[in-house]
């Protein structure tokens, strides 16, 4: 009957394995689930559905066009005072907003604080001052009339 007895070493290994499995099971559950009480004694805390908190999406911040904004509107940006607004207006037009730094209008630090709030829009104006007309269809190469 020697095969039925468990030695002290095997008993220690079996107890250690059982304790580590129970510790891993409680550590695997997120804190909000482990801390919540079950609604029924038959439901495990890890099986409870969590009520999701829905927050409304933040309203998108209004972008300021550095090519067309007035002095007062530019001064609403962080780090932009009267002198900086005047420099921005004097160095127009900008192809990209990074030209605020490359043209030496703003240092890098203030630019980094406002770069998500500005945009450099490009406006295309006709060279002659007339409104652009739609292109006309060219006559057919074989001499046939176009409808």
Order of alpha helices (4+ residues) and beta strands (2+ residues): alpha-alpha-beta-alpha-alpha-alpha-alpha-beta
